């Protein structure tokens, strides 16, 4: 069997690529990526040439046989997402799960690096010896229940939100816990990186006067 590398990539600033991740990418026989255009920019930045295959949640059934074929042929294969650590709030966990189901002895090696969860936690100033990570809220069904549950957590809680739903997320948090302290990080490591601190209502007002575009990480203080 070949080897599967789960490779963390920058969440914005390409300078955050580690020496080890670059060295690993250079030795691969194949690379499964979320978006070839996004990963292509990273590969071009570091002069890396490796055959890429697009891999998304809806293509898992089609790509899984190809992954197993490469590994069974003794190839060195990598998996990356568009940003951060694959399989964290990302369909990449299915690839790891199904490789192990089919070939339990496969060597699967993590190439550690950037994660938006830990980056946001590091600047939040909330206790992080224990924390709860909830990924992305549901788009529609179960969304209110999601936020109610998140705000009941006694530990610092982290979640992701998109540019299209950040205002609704803050409105929900403000409705259920108007005094809860939050830290909201926008566009981490990118040119317009901004960190907002305060209640949901206060942060929503600041977003309205600046910009709500970008990817967001919301860090919520645990319920006391």
Buried (B, 14 or more C-beta within 10 A) or exposed (E): BBBBBBBBBBBBEEEBBBEBBBEBBEEBBBBBBBBBEBBEEBBEEEEBEBEBBBBBEEEBEEBBEBBBEBBEEEBBBBBBBBBBBBBBBBBBEBBBEBBEEBBEEBEBEEBEBBBBBBBBBEEBEBEBEEBBBBEEBEEEEEBEEBBEEBBEBEBBBBBBBEBEBBBBBBBBBBBBBEEBBBBBBBBBBBEEBBBBBBBBBBBBBBBEEEEBEBBBBBBBBBEE
